[in-house]
Amino acid sequence: MSAVAIVLVVLAAALVLWVAWTFNRLVSLRNRMRAAWGDVDALLKRRADLIPNLVAAVRGYMGHEERVLTEVTEARAGVSAAPDAPERAGDRARAESVVSERLGRLIAVVEAYPELRASATFLELQDQLTRTEDDLASARRYYNAVVRDLNTLRESFPPLLVARLLGFREAQLFELADPGERTAPAADVRPETP
């Protein structure tokens, strides 16, 4: 075997090894993204399961606020129709943003009902919802970090050649659709009356 043939065989072997290594990195990131989406999806379902209990807990106290309760229930129903695949994370995020906005409105209305705010059932549900929202925020950050890493590798040269050849598509971030949700609510600071 000539030296040129040996060099060509070594180069071909190196190319095959590099393609395999790049493919494995892409698959690993895609699987991490899917697992992270599973965590986000489970928390979104937990939040959706808490909503009927929350609505039921407040309904007795807020009889004349039926519109707010209906909006929360309708937003939850809208999430059921949204896709739950990581490839459609943007569509799901828009539906979930409506739920977040409506829940925020419901909690704001609850402030006008001191006896409801003192209810043990409502306080427990509110605490569960708060913990779920905190867990969801963490899961969403992790999911978005994995998507960022996958998209960066997928768009980098030379791995983009393997990604395109093997059909790796751009992954969608799970972002809040309403930029207003990105800002913290203003605190209502009133001096206590003696």
N, C-alpha and C positions, 0 to 999 in steps of 0.2 A: 504494500500500500504506500502510495506516495505521500509526501509531506502535505501537499495541497489537500488531498483526500482526507487526511487525518484532521487538518485544520477545519475543513468543512463539516466533518462529522462532529467535532467538538463544538463548533458554532451551532450546528443544528440541535445538538443535545442541550446546549446552554439555552437556546431559544425555547425549546420544549419545556425545560425546567422553569424558566422565567414565566411562560404562559401559565403553566400549572400553578406556580406560586401566586401569581396575580389573580387567577381565577379563584383560588382558595381564599385569598384575602377578601375578594368581593363577596363570595358566598358567606364567609364568616360574618361580615358586616351586615349583609342582607338578613341572615338568621338572627343576629343580635337586634336588628331593627324590628323584625317580626315579633320577637320575644318582648321587646320594650313596648311595642304596640299592644300586645296582649295585656300587659300591666295597665296601660292607659285605658284600654277598653274595659277591663274588669272594674276599675275605679269609676269610670263613667257609668257603668251599669249599676254599681253600688249607689252612686248619687241619684240615678234615675229611680232606684228602688226606694230611696228615702223620701222622694218628693210626695208620693201619695199619702204617706204617714204624716208628713209635715202639713200638707193641705188639710187632711182630716183633723189634725190637732188645732189648727187655727180656724177652721170653718165655724165652729160653735161660737167663737169669740167675735168673729169678723163677718157677721151675717150680711151687712150692707157693703162689704168689700168683695162681693162675688166676682166682679170683673177681674180683679188681680188674681184671684184663685183660678179662674178659668184660663187666664193667660199663662199661668205657670203650668197648668195641666196640658194645655194645647202645645206649649213649647216642648214638654216632655214627650208628647205624642209625635212631634216633629222629629225628634231625635231617633225614634224607632224607625222612621222611614229613611234616615240617613245611612249611607254606606259605612260598614265597620271594618273595611280593609285598609291596611296601611297605605296602599296605593291611592286611596281616596281620603287621606287625612285632612286635606283642606276643606272638602265638603262637610266632613263630620265636624270640623272645628267651627264652621259657620253655624251649624245647627246647635252645637253645644254653647256657643256664645249667646244665642238667644235664651237658652235655659239659664245661663249665669246671670244675664241681665234681668230676667223676670224674677229669679230668686232674690236678687238684690233688691228689686222693687218690693217684693213681698216682705222681706226683712225690714225694709224702711217703713212700711205701713204698720208692721207689728209694733214699732216703737210707740205708736199712739195708744197701745192697749197694755197698760201696766199689769193688769191681772193675767194677761196671756204671757207676758215676759216673765212672770213669776211662776208660771205653770211648770211643774217638774217634767211633764211629758215634753212640752215644747223645748225646755232648756236642754234635755237629753238629745232630742232630735237635732237641735241647733248645734250642739257640741259634736254629734256624729257627722253632721254635714260639714262643719268647719274642719274636722280632722280629715274627712274624705277630700275636701278641696285642697288642703295642704299636701296630702299624699299625691293627689292628682297633679299638682304643680310640680312636685319633685319628679314624678314619673314622666311628665311632659318634657321637662328639661332634659332628662336622660334620653328619651326617645329622640328629641331634636338634635342632641349631640351625636347620637349614632347616625342619624340621617345626614347630618353635616359631614361626618367622616366618610360615609359611603359615597355621598355626592362628590366630595373632594377627590377621593380616589378615582371615582368613575370619570371625572373630568380632567384628571391629570394626565400628562403625556409621559410615558407611553402606555400606562394602563388603560387609557381611553380606547386604545385599539382593541384590546381584549374585551372590554366592557361592551363596546358597540358590536363586535363580532358575535358575542355570546348573548346579546339582548338584555343587558342590564340597563334598566330605565332609571330616570331621575326619580328619587323618592321625595315625597311631599312632607314638609314640616307640618307640625300640628301647632298652628299659631292662632292666637285670638283674633277673631274677625273684627272686633270693635276696638279701635285704639283707645277708647275711653276706659276700657277695662285694665289698661296697662298702668294707669295712674291710681294711686291710693286715694280712697275717699277722704274728703275733708272731715276732720274731727269736729264734732259739735261740742265746743267748750263753752259752757255757760257757768257763771259763778253760782255757787249754791246759795239759796236764800236761807236766812237764819230762821 
